[in-house]
Amino acid sequence: MTKSPLVPITDIILNEANPRGIEQDKFEQLQKSLLMFPKMLHLRPVVVDEANIVLGGNMRLRALIAISKMRPAEVNMMLGKCNGYAQKTELERENLRNYWAKWLKAPVVEILHASQLSEEEKREFIIKDNLSYGAWDWDMLANEWEPMELEEWGLDCWQPDNGGEAEGNGSAGSSSESGKHGSLSDKFIAPPFTILDTRQGYWRQRKAMWRERIADFGESREGTLADGETNCMATINNGVSLLDPVMAEIVCRWFGMEGGAAFDCFAGDTVFGYVAATLGMSFTGIELREEQARLNNERVEGMSAHYICDDGQNVAKHIAAGSQDLLFSCPPYYDLEVYSDKPNDASNQPTYEAFLGILENAFANAITCLKQNRFAVIVVGDIRDKEGYYYDFVGDIKRMFKAHGMPLYNECIIVEPIGTLPQRVQRYMRNRKVGKCHQNVLVFYKGDIKAIPTTYNEITYASEDLAAFGMDNNDTTE
Ligand SMILES: C[S@@+](CC[C@H](N)C(=O)[O-])C[C@H]1O[C@@H](n2cnc3c(N)ncnc32)[C@H](O)[C@@H]1O
């Protein structure tokens, strides 16, 4: 085997017989990975046969071809979106930009000629080059690497050892669909099943795009996290939980209405307000902490969303009775995250009962603000008491809403990213506590169920919405 010098990428031929494919989001990850770490290409050259057909490194070559079609400004923009880029020094960033600017003028790749292989050996190599025999040490990964970094580098932290997309939504949400955004997720964002899987490629891709738009990184709530767990089916970002924007989008699309009014009596971050306003709803958030309400208002300036600093129990003082089309809330989960030391902060109450009392006052008042024939969507996860038993917080919320005239209409389980759970679960399992990686999306209804089809339009996910997210809308039939 001889190592060749750099050759123009146009001299290398992609292997049509390569049995491996790549999902769009992974493909972008690969491009980013190469952009951020070009030395990797030197350490792992593309393996070609005597006719320069790729035997190993098809994906890398495809990614390089895609990069070669970009303008330097586009490359710089993509670099800017890479995790870790902002953390580099100005000199390191400049070196990377210069490297790629130069490369774009003459796109080359380092190759390794595997010319002595028989046809049979070539076939064997193509398969074996893609196999992985080792297993990740998830403890070590969780302890010594950042989950965000691992994701950026292409490691599916939530799906050990299968190297691909997570399964779990049945056929319409399975990996084969997730790559091409098949009809159910095209139409409904995610298949409208009782399992909502945030680990799917289409979900992660969409979430990244929303995050980039919203740019709320939870700065105003740093240090509120009580344990490794989070609420609000959130991911940990800088140590605080942030609402998943795709979840917010789904809530607006499925249970809200364009032109309608949405509100939340435990508002927290800007995510829901931002998403609701983007989707044509107005939004009012009641938030107890002044700095959070102020920051939120700055973030949504010019949008049809605003935040009021007050106790959520006073919601009916700010919002007229029977005026709202959607109540959304992801309230504090007792003391899982303590937000402030204010006496009426639900998250710092001396007892679970006192905590529930605040929630019940707020939600009972909120329900009066809703019009007839409308939904309330409450995202909650159960929490354990000091002994370790579950409180049945989810059950308490269901009972609370029913008692105030809104029985349960749907319940979805939202499956969350695994994050550092593999590390923590070792500790939990000493007490036989199973690692919790889901939350409950409770949908309550006020009014006459028969009015739903006439009150709510049929859900059609407009092509311009897909275009805004850079997705094709080639099949919307089901
Ligand atoms: C779980 S967060 C809200 C959800 C939001 N999506 C998030 O992740 O930040 C709960 C919010 O409720 C606020 N809060 C706590 N007690 C409150 C009360 N009595 N009235 C209004 N807001 C309250 C907290 O300050 C916190 O921002």
The ligand as an SDF file (V2000), in Angstrom:
LIG
                    3D

 27 29  0  0  0  0  0  0  0  0999 V2000
  -40.3360   25.2080   34.5560 C   0  0  0  0  0  0  0  0  0  0  0  0
  -40.1850   26.8600   34.3310 S   0  0  0  0  0  0  0  0  0  0  0  0
  -41.2510   27.3240   33.0670 C   0  0  0  0  0  0  0  0  0  0  0  0
  -41.1250   26.5760   31.8690 C   0  0  0  0  0  0  0  0  0  0  0  0
  -40.1980   27.1380   30.8580 C   0  0  0  0  0  0  0  0  0  0  0  0
  -40.5330   26.5860   29.6060 N   0  0  0  0  0  0  0  0  0  0  0  0
  -38.7650   26.9030   31.2880 C   0  0  0  0  0  0  0  0  0  0  0  0
  -38.2140   25.8320   31.0060 O   0  0  0  0  0  0  0  0  0  0  0  0
  -38.1820   27.7900   31.8600 O   0  0  0  0  0  0  0  0  0  0  0  0
  -41.1390   27.4040   35.6570 C   0  0  0  0  0  0  0  0  0  0  0  0
  -41.1850   28.9100   35.7790 C   0  0  0  0  0  0  0  0  0  0  0  0
  -42.2070   29.2050   36.7140 O   0  0  0  0  0  0  0  0  0  0  0  0
  -41.7990   30.3580   37.4180 C   0  0  0  0  0  0  0  0  0  0  0  0
  -42.6090   30.4390   38.6390 N   0  0  0  0  0  0  0  0  0  0  0  0
  -42.4750   29.7930   39.7970 C   0  0  0  0  0  0  0  0  0  0  0  0
  -43.4820   30.1340   40.6370 N   0  0  0  0  0  0  0  0  0  0  0  0
  -44.2690   31.0040   39.9760 C   0  0  0  0  0  0  0  0  0  0  0  0
  -45.4450   31.6950   40.2820 C   0  0  0  0  0  0  0  0  0  0  0  0
  -46.0390   31.5770   41.4630 N   0  0  0  0  0  0  0  0  0  0  0  0
  -45.9860   32.4730   39.3380 N   0  0  0  0  0  0  0  0  0  0  0  0
  -45.4120   32.6430   38.1240 C   0  0  0  0  0  0  0  0  0  0  0  0
  -44.2770   32.0060   37.7720 N   0  0  0  0  0  0  0  0  0  0  0  0
  -43.7150   31.1980   38.6910 C   0  0  0  0  0  0  0  0  0  0  0  0
  -40.3260   30.1580   37.6420 C   0  0  0  0  0  0  0  0  0  0  0  0
  -39.6790   31.3730   37.8940 O   0  0  0  0  0  0  0  0  0  0  0  0
  -39.9010   29.4970   36.3400 C   0  0  0  0  0  0  0  0  0  0  0  0
  -39.3950   30.4330   35.4400 O   0  0  0  0  0  0  0  0  0  0  0  0
  1  2  1  0
  2  3  1  0
  2 10  1  0
  3  4  1  0
  4  5  1  0
  5  6  1  0
  5  7  1  0
  7  8  2  0
  7  9  1  0
 10 11  1  0
 11 12  1  0
 11 26  1  0
 12 13  1  0
 13 14  1  0
 13 24  1  0
 14 15  1  0
 14 23  1  0
 15 16  2  0
 16 17  1  0
 17 18  1  0
 17 23  2  0
 18 19  1  0
 18 20  2  0
 20 21  1  0
 21 22  2  0
 22 23  1  0
 24 25  1  0
 24 26  1  0
 26 27  1  0
M  CHG  2   2   1   9  -1
M  END
$$$$
